Amino acid sequence: MSIPANIVEGRRQASEKEFARFLRIAINSGYELEYHLIVARDIGAISEADSASLLRELIEVRKMIHGLIKRLGGHPKERTPGTRV
């Protein structure tokens, strides 16, 4: 629920730059969801097949959000592993 909520909240902002900021937050929510799916799989709450399917869909959603950010001209921040942004 966090991913679409961030997109909706961002769309109501005054500028595309602010919208892009909320889209980046939505992407981060996607990474959080990825973690939860992995944990759910690991503890047996969902099957391996369901986990794999949901993770593929999640990756596609993140790709779409990245594409929207690129279209807005607000490229997602890239960071070097091990650094904090």
C-alpha positions in Angstrom: 0.0 0.0 0.0 2.9 2.3 0.6 4.1 2.4 -3.1 0.8 3.7 -4.6 0.2 6.0 -1.6 3.5 7.7 -2.2 2.8 8.1 -5.9 -0.6 9.7 -5.1 0.8 12.0 -2.5 3.6 13.0 -4.8 1.3 13.8 -7.7 -0.4 16.4 -5.5 2.8 18.3 -5.1 3.4 21.7 -6.7 6.3 20.6 -9.0 7.5 17.7 -11.0 10.7 17.8 -9.0 8.7 17.2 -5.8 6.7 14.5 -7.6 10.0 12.8 -8.5 11.1 12.9 -4.9 7.9 11.0 -3.9 8.5 8.5 -6.7 12.0 7.8 -5.3 10.3 7.2 -1.9 7.9 4.8 -3.6 10.9 2.9 -5.1 12.4 2.7 -1.6 9.1 1.3 -0.4 9.4 -1.3 -3.1 12.7 -2.4 -1.7 11.1 -2.7 1.7 8.4 -4.8 0.2 11.0 -7.0 -1.5 12.5 -7.7 2.0 9.1 -8.6 3.4 8.4 -11.0 0.5 11.8 -12.7 1.0 11.1 -13.0 4.8 7.6 -14.4 4.1 9.1 -17.0 1.7 11.9 -17.9 4.2 9.5 -18.5 7.1 7.1 -20.4 4.9 4.3 -17.9 4.9 4.2 -17.9 1.1 5.4 -20.5 -1.4 8.6 -20.2 -3.4 6.5 -20.0 -6.6 4.3 -17.2 -5.2 7.4 -15.3 -3.9 9.1 -15.5 -7.3 6.0 -14.3 -9.1 5.5 -11.4 -6.7 9.2 -10.4 -6.8 9.1 -10.4 -10.7 6.0 -8.1 -10.5 7.6 -5.9 -8.0 10.7 -5.5 -10.2 8.5 -4.5 -13.1 6.7 -1.8 -10.9 10.1 -0.4 -9.8 11.2 -0.3 -13.5 8.0 1.6 -14.4 8.6 4.1 -11.6 12.2 4.6 -12.6 11.0 5.3 -16.2 8.5 7.9 -14.9 11.3 9.6 -12.9 13.5 9.6 -16.0 10.7 11.1 -18.0 10.2 13.8 -15.4 13.9 14.6 -15.6 14.6 13.7 -12.0 16.9 10.8 -12.4 17.0 8.5 -9.3 20.0 9.1 -7.1 22.7 6.5 -7.6 25.0 5.6 -4.7 28.1 3.6 -4.3 27.5 0.5 -2.2 28.5 1.1 1.4 27.7 4.8 1.3 24.8 6.5 2.9 22.7 9.0 1.0 
